[in-house]
């Protein structure tokens, strides 16, 4: 039996979208240094390194010393997937395209296109407080590309965690605001800690290495106040009333 195909239907549709993306801002072109730092990050939060797409920002680097193909290989060896490059000269742009990557103009170039008549409100200055037992309190918005951590205790964020941002703690993570980025609790293996947030829309949740991505979360729990804990070796997400 042959299937009839509607020849009048379009095969695809282009749509604009704002997808969460991690920007890896390079301060050194040395692949060995980058590899060593990635190895340390991998041991801290292995759930993050699960074929996560990243944009390589090379705006701070000397274009002539950049071995883009080798940098991409280092990222892939640590389970990061470079999808585009931001910044660099014409040679970097051509190299990115040759490697099958996208290319974005430098941040300054995009900001220069902003209308001069638009005056943005002054940003709030974030505040970090150290508390007992190695805990930390962060007051402000955790912006895309930022990572806030508490290596020895709980982390409390009084504000939003934007898409593309990451918060992690040896203990529990508390977010008194929308959680749209990644939250990792128990990064050293503490299975009794959890994640608590006022408005759930997280890209990734992880407790002691057990994780769920946004697509794995029950839609009825999105944009609600929840707690995330390990129960019988499974990540459990429950609404808080």
Secondary structure, 3 states (H helix, E strand, C coil): CCCCCCCCCCCCCCCCCCCCCEEEECCCCCHHHHHHHHHHHHHHCCCCCCCEEEEEECCCCCHHHCCHHHHHHHHHHCCEEEEEEECCCHHHHHHHHHCCCEEECCHHHHHHCCCCCCCCCCCCCCEEEECHHHCEEEECCECCCCEEEECCCCEEEECCECCCCEEEECCCEEEEEEECCEEEECCCCCCCCCEEEEEECCCEEEECCEEEEHHHCCHHHCCCCEEEEEECCEEEEEECC
